Structure formats: structure tokens, C-alpha cells
Amino acid sequence: MDPLTIGVLSASVIAGLGGVSLAGLRAWNGWLELKKMELAHSAGDRGLPPATGRIEMADLRERVRKLEAIAAGIDI
């Protein structure tokens, strides 16, 4: 294989991985927005989620914090 073919192939693989990563990130953000809307809808007119909803949000925030720490390479 010549160097041009290897370069084009590697650039294609990197671009494909970038596209898949972006799609996954958008799906994750959409899922989080859906969960936020579900919590807001279940809260009714009070404007505050019920206690279980607040606990779930705190749990989600903690999970996101841990995932961000893992992504940054910080050992928890």
C-alpha cells in the first residue's frame, strides 16, 4: 500500500469516528433533555420535582460528574 492510500484510509476512519461520536453526544443530550421534561411534567404546577425526582437528578448529576472525571483522566 502506498502512503497516500494509508493517509486517505486513516483520515476516513478518523472522520467516521468523529461523526459517530457527535451523533452519540447529541443522542445523549437529547435523552437528558427528555428526562428533564419528564421530571418537570411530573412535578405539575408546583415547579419543583417530587423528592424522588430530585434524588434521581442528583444521581444523574453525580454520574455525569464521574464520567467527566473519567474522560478528563482524573482518578476518583
SULBEL-V547069 format. One record per residue. N is the residue number from 1. RES is the residue in one letter. NEAR is the number of other C-alpha atoms within 10 Angstrom. D_FIRST is the distance of its C-alpha to the first C-alpha in whole Angstrom. Layout:
# SULBEL-V547069
N;RES;NEAR;D_FIRST
N;RES;NEAR;D_FIRST
This chain:
# SULBEL-V547069
1;M;5;0
2;D;6;4
3;P;8;7
4;L;9;8
5;T;10;7
6;I;11;7
7;G;11;10
8;V;11;11
9;L;12;11
10;S;12;13
11;A;12;15
12;S;12;16
13;V;12;16
14;I;12;19
15;A;12;21
16;G;12;21
17;L;12;22
18;G;12;25
19;G;12;26
20;V;12;27
21;S;12;29
22;L;12;31
23;A;12;32
24;G;12;33
25;L;12;35
26;R;12;36
27;A;12;37
28;W;12;39
29;N;12;41
30;G;12;42
31;W;12;43
32;L;13;45
33;E;12;47
34;L;12;48
35;K;15;49
36;K;15;51
37;M;12;53
38;E;13;54
39;L;20;55
40;A;17;57
41;H;13;58
42;S;15;60
43;A;15;61
44;G;11;64
45;D;9;66
46;R;9;66
47;G;11;63
48;L;14;62
49;P;20;60
50;P;15;62
51;A;10;62
52;T;10;59
53;G;18;57
54;R;13;57
55;I;12;56
56;E;15;53
57;M;16;52
58;A;12;53
59;D;12;51
60;L;13;48
61;R;12;48
62;E;12;48
63;R;12;45
64;V;12;43
65;R;12;44
66;K;15;43
67;L;13;40
68;E;12;39
69;A;13;40
70;I;12;37
71;A;10;35
72;A;9;36
73;G;9;36
74;I;10;40
75;D;8;41
76;I;6;44
